[in-house]
Amino acid sequence: MSLQVCLLGFGEVGQSLAVDFGARGVSKLTAWDVLFTVADSAPRRASAAQGVRLAANVEDATAGADLVISAVTAAQDVAAARSVVPHLKRNARFLDVNSVSPGVKVEVSQIVEAAGGRYIEAAIMSPINPKRAASPMLLGGPHAAEFLAVARQLGFTGASVFSDRIGGASAAKMCRSVIIKGMEALLGESLLAARRYGVEGAVLQSLGTLLNTDDWQAQARYMITRSLIHGRRRAEEMREVARTVVEAGFEPRMSSACAVWQDWASAHRAAAAHEDLNDLLDAMTDGRSRGSV
């Protein structure tokens, strides 16, 4: 495939997309991440392992690109767009897959369009793994429909056009996150307290009739581990979710509290190494007094 693609951000999403793009024959693939300047950073190691060309800077990454995919953290969405547009080729597509509020998507689209680029909103409606590029994705904006054919060639087989207006796809994503990230926070807080009382088994057993899962112990470990490993990024997303709720005219009581939880969980990442749920919960509270849990 002759398309020249720039991956802006090389975290979990960028790395996952790079694997599939390589399999699809994208030979002109360049990545830029601010952590590439750190010699032993995780993004730098990952890019070397996957054979992606490391750009020297954002200008090197963007110059000549037909498609720029912004996969940075939520808090950096606007700044990333501003760093790119001075070097963006006219009519280049800018695919924004970041988890931010509809208002932020509108702001970024205006930055890109003012520079002569074609902005496409994207909302990934599931964890990026295991389906990676094939994950369900909602596309939005006036350029979404004509981009769909290119998206399918790149492996975005789960993509569909949601709206020709910017904001709707991200609103759907953000409102979904109120539930998904909120459940992670609720499970974490519930089971930490339950473990202290020695009633975690009873709590998990009582959840057997809730939702469609036969193994709540495995489900709880998975969801809590997501917060441990990705809590910092998820906290940023939940602050964007809170902004989305505010933009809709409501008080983001649950979303704001969830952001606080996700931030707290990220400080206990090492606990995720435990396969047993009880060991994981104990590791999250080691050295802490009962009153501080």
C-alpha positions as CSV (number, residue, x, y, z in Angstrom):
1,M,0.0,0.0,0.0
2,S,1.5,3.3,-1.1
3,L,-0.3,5.4,1.5
4,Q,2.1,7.3,3.8
5,V,0.8,7.0,7.4
6,C,2.0,8.8,10.5
7,L,1.1,7.4,13.9
8,L,1.1,10.2,16.4
9,G,1.5,8.6,19.8
10,F,2.9,5.1,20.3
11,G,1.1,3.8,23.3
12,E,-1.3,0.8,23.4
13,V,-3.4,2.0,20.5
14,G,-0.5,3.1,18.3
15,Q,1.3,-0.1,18.9
16,S,-1.7,-2.2,18.1
17,L,-2.5,-0.4,14.9
18,A,1.1,-0.7,13.8
19,V,0.9,-4.5,13.9
20,D,-2.1,-4.6,11.7
21,F,-0.9,-1.9,9.3
22,G,2.3,-4.0,8.8
23,A,0.2,-7.0,8.0
24,R,-1.8,-5.0,5.5
25,G,1.3,-4.0,3.6
26,V,1.6,-0.4,4.8
27,S,5.3,0.1,3.9
28,K,5.4,3.9,4.6
29,L,4.7,3.9,8.3
30,T,6.2,6.5,10.6
31,A,5.7,7.0,14.3
32,W,6.3,9.9,16.6
33,D,5.8,9.9,20.4
34,V,7.3,12.5,22.8
35,L,8.8,9.6,24.8
36,F,10.9,8.7,21.8
37,T,13.4,11.2,23.1
38,V,13.8,9.0,26.2
39,A,16.4,6.3,25.4
40,D,14.8,3.4,27.2
41,S,11.1,4.4,27.1
42,A,8.4,1.8,26.5
43,P,7.2,3.5,23.2
44,R,10.8,3.6,21.9
45,R,11.4,0.0,22.7
46,A,8.1,-1.0,21.1
47,S,8.7,0.9,17.9
48,A,12.1,-0.8,17.4
49,A,10.6,-4.2,18.0
50,Q,7.9,-3.6,15.4
51,G,10.1,-2.2,12.7
52,V,8.3,1.2,12.6
53,R,10.4,4.1,11.5
54,L,11.0,6.4,14.4
55,A,10.7,10.1,13.4
56,A,13.3,12.5,14.6
57,N,10.5,15.0,15.6
58,V,6.9,15.8,14.8
59,E,7.8,17.6,11.6
60,D,9.7,14.6,10.3
61,A,6.8,12.4,11.2
62,T,4.1,14.5,9.6
63,A,5.8,15.9,6.5
64,G,4.4,14.2,3.4
65,A,1.9,12.0,5.3
66,D,-1.4,11.2,3.6
67,L,-2.9,10.2,6.9
68,V,-2.1,11.2,10.4
69,I,-3.6,9.1,13.2
70,S,-3.7,10.9,16.5
71,A,-3.5,8.3,19.3
72,V,-2.1,10.4,22.2
73,T,-3.5,10.7,25.7
74,A,-6.7,12.6,26.1
75,A,-5.1,15.5,27.8
76,Q,-2.7,16.0,24.8
77,D,-5.3,15.9,22.0
78,V,-5.4,19.6,21.3
79,A,-1.7,20.1,21.8
80,A,-0.8,17.2,19.5
81,A,-3.0,18.7,16.7
82,R,-1.4,22.1,17.1
83,S,2.1,20.6,16.9
84,V,1.1,18.8,13.6
85,V,-0.7,21.4,11.6
86,P,2.3,23.6,10.6
87,H,3.7,20.5,8.8
88,L,0.5,19.0,7.5
89,K,0.2,18.4,3.8
90,R,-2.8,20.1,2.2
91,N,-5.8,17.7,2.2
92,A,-4.1,15.2,4.3
93,R,-6.5,13.2,6.5
94,F,-6.3,13.5,10.3
95,L,-7.9,10.6,12.1
96,D,-8.5,11.5,15.8
97,V,-9.1,8.3,17.8
98,N,-8.6,9.9,21.2
99,S,-11.1,9.6,24.0
100,V,-12.2,13.2,24.5
101,S,-15.4,15.2,24.8
102,P,-17.4,16.3,21.8
103,G,-16.4,19.9,22.5
104,V,-12.7,19.0,22.3
105,K,-13.2,17.1,19.0
106,V,-14.9,20.2,17.6
107,E,-11.9,22.3,18.7
108,V,-9.4,19.9,17.2
109,S,-11.3,19.7,13.9
110,Q,-11.3,23.4,13.6
111,I,-7.5,23.5,14.1
112,V,-7.0,20.8,11.4
113,E,-9.4,22.2,8.9
114,A,-8.0,25.7,9.2
115,A,-4.6,24.3,8.2
116,G,-6.1,22.6,5.1
117,G,-6.4,19.1,6.5
118,R,-9.4,16.8,6.5
119,Y,-10.5,15.9,10.0
120,I,-12.2,12.6,10.8
121,E,-13.6,12.0,14.2
122,A,-13.2,8.4,15.5
123,A,-14.5,6.7,18.6
124,I,-13.2,3.2,19.4
125,M,-16.1,1.5,21.1
126,S,-14.2,-1.4,22.9
127,P,-10.8,-2.1,24.3
128,I,-8.3,-1.9,21.4
129,N,-7.2,-5.5,22.1
130,P,-7.7,-8.2,21.1
131,K,-9.3,-7.0,17.8
132,R,-6.9,-4.0,17.3
133,A,-7.7,-2.2,14.1
134,A,-10.8,-4.4,13.6
135,S,-12.3,-3.0,16.8
136,P,-15.8,-1.4,16.5
137,M,-15.2,2.2,15.6
138,L,-17.6,5.1,14.9
139,L,-16.5,7.7,12.4
140,G,-17.9,11.2,12.3
141,G,-17.6,14.5,10.3
142,P,-18.0,15.6,6.7
143,H,-15.0,13.5,5.5
144,A,-16.0,10.3,7.3
145,A,-17.9,8.7,4.5
146,E,-15.2,9.1,1.9
147,F,-12.6,7.9,4.4
148,L,-14.4,4.6,5.0
149,A,-13.0,2.8,2.0
150,V,-9.5,3.7,3.0
151,A,-10.2,2.7,6.6
152,R,-11.2,-0.8,5.4
153,Q,-8.0,-1.2,3.4
154,L,-6.0,-0.3,6.5
155,G,-7.8,-3.0,8.5
156,F,-10.5,-0.9,10.2
157,T,-13.1,-3.5,9.4
158,G,-15.2,-2.6,12.4
159,A,-15.5,1.0,11.3
160,S,-18.9,2.6,10.4
161,V,-20.0,6.1,9.6
162,F,-22.0,7.4,12.6
163,S,-22.6,11.0,11.5
164,D,-21.5,13.7,9.1
165,R,-21.3,16.1,12.1
166,I,-18.4,16.2,14.6
167,G,-19.2,15.2,18.2
168,G,-21.8,12.5,18.0
169,A,-19.4,9.6,17.8
170,S,-17.4,10.9,20.8
171,A,-20.6,11.5,22.8
172,A,-21.5,7.9,22.3
173,K,-18.0,6.8,23.4
174,M,-17.9,9.1,26.5
175,C,-21.4,8.0,27.7
176,R,-20.3,4.4,27.3
177,S,-17.3,5.1,29.5
178,V,-19.5,6.3,32.3
179,I,-20.6,2.7,32.6
180,I,-17.4,0.8,31.7
181,K,-14.9,2.8,33.7
182,G,-17.4,3.4,36.5
183,M,-17.9,-0.4,36.9
184,E,-14.1,-0.8,37.2
185,A,-14.1,1.8,40.0
186,L,-17.1,0.3,41.7
187,L,-15.7,-3.2,41.6
188,G,-12.3,-2.0,42.9
189,E,-13.8,-0.1,45.8
190,S,-16.3,-2.8,46.7
191,L,-13.8,-5.6,46.8
192,L,-11.1,-3.7,48.6
193,A,-13.5,-3.1,51.4
194,A,-15.0,-6.6,51.2
195,R,-11.5,-8.1,51.5
196,R,-10.9,-6.2,54.7
197,Y,-14.1,-7.6,56.1
198,G,-13.4,-11.1,54.8
199,V,-16.6,-11.2,52.7
200,E,-15.2,-11.0,49.2
201,G,-16.4,-14.5,48.3
202,A,-19.9,-13.7,49.3
203,V,-19.9,-10.5,47.4
204,L,-18.6,-12.2,44.2
205,Q,-21.1,-15.1,44.6
206,S,-24.0,-12.6,44.9
207,L,-23.0,-11.1,41.6
208,G,-23.6,-14.3,39.7
209,T,-27.0,-13.2,38.5
210,L,-25.7,-9.7,37.4
211,L,-24.8,-9.3,33.7
212,N,-23.7,-12.2,31.5
213,T,-20.7,-13.8,33.1
214,D,-20.1,-17.1,34.9
215,D,-16.9,-16.2,36.6
216,W,-17.1,-12.9,38.5
217,Q,-13.8,-13.5,40.2
218,A,-12.0,-13.5,36.8
219,Q,-14.2,-10.6,35.6
220,A,-13.4,-8.5,38.7
221,R,-9.7,-9.2,38.4
222,Y,-9.7,-8.2,34.7
223,M,-11.6,-4.9,35.3
224,I,-9.6,-3.9,38.3
225,T,-6.3,-4.7,36.5
226,R,-7.4,-2.4,33.7
227,S,-7.4,0.4,36.2
228,L,-4.1,-0.6,37.7
229,I,-2.3,-0.7,34.4
230,H,-4.1,2.0,32.5
231,G,-5.4,4.1,35.4
232,R,-3.6,7.3,34.5
233,R,-4.8,7.3,31.0
234,R,-8.3,6.3,32.0
235,A,-8.4,9.1,34.6
236,E,-7.7,11.5,31.8
237,E,-10.5,10.0,29.7
238,M,-12.9,10.2,32.7
239,R,-12.1,13.9,33.1
240,E,-13.1,14.2,29.4
241,V,-16.2,12.2,30.2
242,A,-17.0,14.6,33.0
243,R,-16.6,17.4,30.6
244,T,-19.0,15.7,28.2
245,V,-21.6,15.4,30.9
246,V,-21.1,19.1,31.7
247,E,-21.5,20.0,28.0
248,A,-24.8,18.1,28.1
249,G,-26.0,20.3,31.0
250,F,-25.6,17.8,33.9
251,E,-23.4,17.5,37.0
252,P,-20.7,14.8,36.5
253,R,-20.9,13.4,40.0
254,M,-20.2,9.7,39.1
255,S,-17.7,10.5,36.3
256,S,-15.6,12.9,38.4
257,A,-15.4,10.4,41.3
258,C,-14.4,7.6,38.8
259,A,-11.5,9.8,37.6
260,V,-10.3,10.1,41.2
261,W,-10.4,6.3,41.6
262,Q,-8.6,5.6,38.3
263,D,-5.8,8.0,39.3
264,W,-5.5,6.3,42.7
265,A,-5.5,2.8,41.1
266,S,-2.6,3.8,38.7
267,A,-0.4,4.3,41.7
268,H,-0.7,0.6,42.6
269,R,0.2,-0.8,39.2
270,A,2.6,-3.4,40.6
271,A,-0.4,-5.2,42.2
272,A,-1.5,-6.3,38.7
273,A,1.3,-8.9,38.6
274,H,-0.8,-11.1,41.0
275,E,-2.9,-13.7,39.2
276,D,-5.1,-14.4,42.3
277,L,-7.7,-11.7,42.9
278,N,-7.3,-11.8,46.7
279,D,-3.5,-11.4,46.4
280,L,-4.1,-8.5,44.0
281,L,-6.4,-6.8,46.5
282,D,-4.0,-7.4,49.3
283,A,-1.1,-5.9,47.3
284,M,-3.2,-2.8,46.6
285,T,-3.6,-2.2,50.3
286,D,-0.2,-3.3,51.7
287,G,1.1,-1.0,54.3
288,R,-2.1,1.1,54.5
289,S,-4.1,1.6,57.7
290,R,-7.7,0.5,57.8
291,G,-8.9,4.1,57.9
292,S,-7.0,5.1,54.7
293,V,-8.4,2.4,52.4
